[in-house]
């Protein structure tokens, strides 16, 4: 999804959420902050982690919102969770590629402080964003669990959407050689499958079976592709 197709409702939605969360700034100031965020999400290097991801994440949060305590803060955390992003080869090789949750949490603190949100709301948003670094919401708040589940919801997508997701993620890291990318991706998939639960909110738990089917199938494809790239040494 390109910047040209950014939904018109996104910016007004950000203004509503910030206002509902207690912002004392003017509507114009809030809109300016939202526009700055949108420009970050519209970065063409974000082949998966772009506007479409933000829209899908907000949609999933809406599906789970009855389990939230601070729904406006959860949505603001969704907006800010990928504010800082890198997919260049240097960042990837340094294991610092993708969404930088720690830096994004600090960015959220700075921006929301400027918008006059109450300190406790700012802390809630930043804590949720920071928690996405390991998706370890099980020991955190129900709000954090909802955000984590919504962020991982793509894993439970239908097969065609899951395929498109994988293609977009690969495109984000196009500078990384195939074998290195696949080995890194295999490590991620294996860690996800090793978890007792992918989703920790009651409603999110309904996505567990489909997500595991997608991940298991992906792991099999990766193993097959890697085996083909590294044939057995006949002289061994």
Secondary structure as UniProt FT lines:
FT   HELIX           3..5
FT   HELIX           9..20
FT   TURN            21..22
FT   HELIX           27..41
FT   TURN            44..45
FT   TURN            49..50
FT   HELIX           51..64
FT   HELIX           65..67
FT   HELIX           71..80
FT   TURN            81..82
FT   STRAND          85..86
FT   HELIX           89..93
FT   TURN            94..95
FT   STRAND          98..99
FT   HELIX           101..114
FT   TURN            115..116
FT   HELIX           119..131
FT   TURN            132..135
FT   HELIX           137..139
FT   HELIX           142..152
FT   HELIX           153..156
FT   HELIX           159..172
FT   TURN            173..175
FT   HELIX           178..194
FT   TURN            202..203
FT   HELIX           204..207
FT   HELIX           208..229
FT   TURN            234..235
//
